């Protein structure tokens, strides 16, 4: 199961797992004389996502339960690493302010177990099916797709993004005062994940999709330099750790990674079938208790509306 799907499903699970009405009444935002709570937000998303959300949730729970059966519960260290390096401590603390600590821990469990299950299942398939890739297969693939292996010039970057020009100017003042770029990034980045990563966004090659103003500024920097403020949708300052030259690697240079990638590609159809078989076996065992999510043919006659229902709102993309 892909990480993104797990996070969406786990977030749904998190909302459904909340027991305390006090938690549901937690304010999220206000506007003039109106206040909006966790419950207001939850019911909006449930109404728009409906049965699709429930199916996604069931799929995540099936994978989680199967992972637990295989002894894949996360260790204390794995949980700590996830909070520190991926979620971010401030996001974790904010979730606990909105939801119960038990619900937040469940979300983390679902996410980590889902990842571990995929790795466990794929390793098992590889062994059982004796999936291998020969050097000749890899070489043939390399020669047929050689353009894919050309790497343009690249830079290893960190980024600070803030809401407004005053914040950006304050950041520049701190940097000019000698503070570490990554220390400042860990404190002021508007995105929680970027704060957790201390602003590091890794290596970008020309044409990798970095917005043009950022790419232009990044490649103009020398190693160890940061840019002026770059105005986009927000305000950005980019830092260049290191430049990487344009390269066209030989087969020997990419052979090991390429052979690994080709093995994973051979595993994919087996894994997708295993996942589908698991869902086919386990999904029918769920008994849907809330009529909101029950198929129409299962709904009780008393629950049927007296008049035709209003059209459903447009699906949120």
Secondary structure, 3 states (H helix, E strand, C coil): CCHHHHHHHHHHHHHHHCCCHHHHCCEEEEECCEEEEHHHHHHHHHHHHHHHHHHHHHHHHHHHHHHHHCCCCCCHHHHHHHHHHHHCHHHHHHHHHHCCHHHHHHHHHHHHHHHHHHHHHHHHHHHHHCCCCCHHHHHHHHHHCHHHHEECCEEEEEEEEECCHHHHHHHHHHHHCCCCHHHHHHHHCCCHHHHHCCCEEEEEECCCCCCHHHHHHHHHCCCCCECCCEECCCEEEEEEEEEECCEECCHHHHHHHHHHHHHHHHHHHHHHHHHHHHHHHHHHHCCCCCCCCCCHHHCCHHHCCCCCCCCCCCCCC
